[in-house]
Amino acid sequence: MRLSQQARKRTPVHELSLCNGLLRQVEQVADAHHAVEVTGIVLAVGPLSGAEPSLLSRAFHLARIGTIAENAELEIEHAPAIVRCDTCGVETEAAANALSCGRCGTWKVTLKAGNELMLKRVDLVPAEQPIVAAAS
Ligand SMILES: [Zn+2]
C-alpha cells in the first residue's frame, strides 16, 4: 500500500527512459516491416524489472507522442519471476520478494526470468503501397 502510494507520487523518469528505449525498438520493428503505423504494443514486465506498470503506461502516453506508435495502445503483461534451483535443478516460479526454490525451498537459486522488460508483440499497419524513396 505504502509502496504504491510512493510510486504514484514519483516522477516516472525511469519509466520514461524505458519507454523511449522501447519505442526505438518498436520503430525498428515497424521499419523492418515497412509499416506506416503501430496500433498496439504488448509488453511483458517482470516483477524485478524495477518498472512500475502503472507508471510505465503513464510514461508511455508521453513517450509515444511524435513516434510511429503515437496512437498505439500499450498492453502490459505481468511476467513471472522464474528461478532455477542450484540444488535440485528445477525451474519454478517464485515470488519477487522471496526468491527460493518452489520444490525444495532452498535460497540457492539463479534468477532465470523476472527482471526483464520485453517487447512481446507489436501490431503494425502495413503500407498499402510500398513507399519508394526517391533516388536522385
Ligand atoms: Zn530446489
Residues whose N, C-alpha, C, O or C-beta is under 5 A from the ligand:
A	BS01	ZN	C85 T87 C88 G89 C101 R103 C104 G105
